[in-house]
Amino acid sequence: MKKNFATILFITALISSVTSCKDKAKEAATKAAEEVEEIVNSDIYALNKDGSTIEWKGFKPTGSHNGTISIERGVLDLADGKIIGVSFLIDMTSIAVTDIPADDECNAKLAGRLTSADFFDVEKYPSASFTVTGLEDDDGKMTLSGNLSLKEVKNNVTFPVTVSNENDVITVSSEAFTIDRTKWNVQYGSKSIFDNLGDKFINDDIELKIMVKAAKS
């Protein structure tokens, strides 16, 4: 009986693990940071802070948590009606948890852990940044590449986006994608960095979904 029970637990954990992997978005292609070309003679659009946000999702063996991060400010450059540049500053002190009720003490506990030196160390690194290095349209499918600077580590990431222009308001929305946090020196609880974590590890992948809105200055 004990053996059967142990087998059931193993199968349940295995199914949970496989399901979790299937639910996660594809990892963004990541490489060394690229040079950013100087932009001249463009129409400048200012990012709308209230309409721009980053959604995040983190994974662990027993489940996941999700939340938001605010975009502090940024600009979008257009030339001949096409986007030629996007750059924005991310307010890392704004990390919020949305899957736990705000009045639950676990919400503040998790948010405090994420902003601590264990993870994003927002006291030392209050801001992150993203600067576009390329936007390609391949038969109607758009991909955006840019340098993500986090904890003073900079890498270039590429992911799918959708771009729309309604009443002179430009919206750039990404599909959900993941990044490997260890590539930005966020190492806490990573089994690829530390041994003997057992089931207490936290997945290296962080899922992100970005939306920025901008109107002509």
C-alpha positions in Angstrom: 0.0 0.0 0.0 2.8 2.4 0.9 4.5 1.5 -2.4 1.4 2.3 -4.4 0.9 5.6 -2.5 4.5 6.5 -3.2 4.0 5.7 -6.9 0.9 7.9 -7.1 2.8 10.8 -5.5 5.6 10.4 -8.0 3.3 10.3 -11.0 1.4 13.3 -9.7 4.6 15.3 -9.3 5.7 14.2 -12.8 2.4 15.3 -14.4 2.6 18.6 -12.5 6.2 19.2 -13.7 5.3 18.4 -17.3 2.2 20.5 -17.3 4.2 23.4 -15.8 6.8 23.1 -18.6 4.1 23.2 -21.2 2.5 26.3 -19.7 5.7 28.3 -19.8 6.3 30.5 -22.8 9.3 30.1 -25.2 12.6 31.6 -24.0 13.7 34.7 -25.8 16.8 34.4 -27.9 19.5 35.9 -25.7 23.0 37.0 -26.7 25.6 39.7 -25.9 24.4 43.3 -25.8 24.6 45.1 -29.2 25.6 48.6 -30.1 22.6 51.1 -30.2 22.6 53.3 -33.3 22.1 57.0 -32.8 18.6 58.1 -33.9 18.2 61.4 -35.8 15.3 63.1 -37.6 12.6 61.1 -36.0 9.1 61.8 -34.6 9.3 61.4 -30.8 6.4 59.7 -28.9 6.4 59.8 -25.1 5.4 56.6 -23.3 2.2 56.7 -21.4 3.1 55.5 -17.9 -0.4 54.4 -16.9 -0.9 52.5 -20.2 2.5 50.8 -20.1 3.4 47.8 -17.9 5.4 44.6 -17.6 3.7 41.4 -16.3 5.9 38.7 -14.8 5.5 35.1 -13.7 7.9 33.0 -11.7 7.9 29.2 -11.3 8.7 26.7 -8.5 8.1 23.0 -8.1 4.9 23.6 -6.1 3.4 26.3 -8.4 3.9 29.8 -9.6 3.4 33.5 -8.7 2.7 36.4 -10.9 2.6 40.2 -10.8 3.5 43.5 -12.4 6.4 46.0 -12.7 5.9 49.6 -13.7 7.6 51.4 -16.6 8.8 54.7 -15.3 9.3 56.7 -18.5 10.5 56.2 -22.1 10.3 57.3 -25.7 9.4 55.8 -29.0 10.9 57.0 -32.3 9.1 56.9 -35.6 10.4 57.7 -39.1 8.2 57.5 -42.2 5.5 55.8 -40.0 7.8 53.0 -38.9 9.3 52.4 -35.4 13.0 52.9 -35.5 13.6 53.1 -31.7 12.1 52.4 -28.3 13.8 52.9 -25.0 12.3 52.9 -21.5 13.3 52.9 -17.8 11.8 50.2 -15.6 11.0 51.0 -11.9 12.2 47.9 -10.1 11.0 49.3 -6.8 7.4 48.9 -8.1 7.5 45.1 -8.2 4.0 43.9 -7.2 2.5 40.5 -6.6 -1.0 40.1 -8.0 -1.9 36.4 -7.4 -2.0 36.8 -3.6 -4.6 39.1 -2.1 -3.1 42.5 -1.2 -4.2 42.2 2.5 -2.6 38.8 2.9 0.7 39.0 4.7 2.2 36.5 2.2 1.8 39.2 -0.5 4.1 41.6 1.3 6.5 38.8 2.3 6.9 37.7 -1.4 7.2 41.3 -2.7 9.8 42.0 0.0 11.8 38.9 -0.9 11.8 39.8 -4.6 13.0 43.4 -4.0 15.6 42.2 -1.5 19.3 41.5 -2.2 18.4 37.8 -2.7 16.7 38.7 -6.0 16.6 42.1 -7.6 18.2 44.2 -4.8 16.2 47.3 -5.6 17.9 49.4 -3.0 21.1 49.1 -4.9 19.6 48.7 -8.4 16.3 50.7 -8.3 16.0 50.9 -12.1 16.4 48.6 -15.1 16.3 49.6 -18.8 15.4 48.4 -22.2 16.6 49.8 -25.5 15.6 48.5 -28.9 18.3 47.5 -31.3 16.1 46.1 -34.1 12.5 45.5 -35.3 11.9 43.0 -38.1 8.8 42.1 -40.0 9.0 38.7 -41.5 5.9 38.1 -43.6 3.6 39.8 -41.1 5.3 38.3 -38.0 7.2 41.0 -36.1 10.1 40.4 -33.7 11.8 43.0 -31.6 15.4 42.9 -30.3 16.8 45.0 -27.6 19.3 45.4 -24.8 17.9 44.6 -21.3 20.0 46.0 -18.6 19.3 44.6 -15.1 21.5 44.7 -12.0 24.2 46.3 -14.2 24.3 43.3 -16.5 23.3 43.8 -20.1 22.1 41.2 -22.6 20.2 41.4 -25.9 16.9 39.6 -26.2 14.6 38.9 -29.1 10.9 38.1 -28.9 7.6 38.4 -30.9 5.6 41.6 -30.8 2.4 43.2 -32.2 2.4 46.9 -33.1 -0.7 49.0 -33.6 -1.5 52.7 -34.2 -4.9 54.0 -33.2 -5.6 57.8 -33.2 -1.8 58.5 -33.1 -1.3 56.3 -30.1 1.3 53.6 -30.7 1.0 50.3 -28.8 3.7 47.7 -28.8 2.7 44.4 -27.1 4.9 41.4 -26.7 3.8 37.8 -26.6 4.7 36.1 -23.4 8.3 35.1 -23.4 10.9 33.9 -20.8 14.3 35.0 -19.8 16.9 33.1 -17.8 17.4 35.2 -14.7 20.8 33.9 -14.0 22.1 35.6 -17.1 21.4 38.9 -15.2 23.1 37.7 -12.0 19.8 36.8 -10.2 20.9 33.5 -8.7 19.0 32.8 -5.5 17.5 29.3 -5.4 18.8 28.3 -8.8 19.6 24.7 -9.1 21.9 25.5 -12.1 24.0 27.5 -9.7 23.7 25.8 -6.3 23.7 22.1 -5.3 21.6 20.2 -2.8 18.5 22.4 -3.1 16.2 19.4 -3.4 12.7 20.6 -4.2 13.4 24.1 -2.7 14.7 25.5 -6.0 13.1 28.3 -8.0 13.1 28.0 -11.8 15.6 30.1 -13.7 13.0 31.1 -16.2 11.0 34.2 -15.6 8.0 34.8 -17.9 7.5 38.4 -19.1 4.9 40.2 -21.1 5.5 43.8 -22.1 3.1 46.4 -23.3 4.0 50.0 -24.0 1.8 52.8 -25.2 3.1 56.1 -26.6 1.6 59.3 -27.9 3.3 62.1 -29.9 5.1 64.6 -27.8 
